[in-house]
């Protein structure tokens, strides 16, 4: 977990579900400064929802979002910037 928290952007065991279906399950991701990242997937795979979680537009049902070593699950959209 320490390496994940040190990343510029990190997701740890993130789950997101709607009332109808599970959208994200156990997503782990670490993006370091200077890295390029591409998010690819089929329609309905959860790409937009993952980005919404990172931006704070959606709150994960489980797991943590870290930006610059700070847990931001409950942080405002503005403070994530």
C-alpha angles and dihedrals in degrees: 000000000000093000090049092052091050093058119100089239123013138170120196122197093328118185125183125180136173124207088266105042150354108266104178126018126190097335114184118183136159124185117187126205111280095021122125116222131195123191112206132170147126122286108284094020093122103258096134092042091053090053090047089055091050091050094046097247089118127035115220117239088222137003135041139276116210127192118183090345094306123116106234104178091119098028121116120256090246094054093053092062 
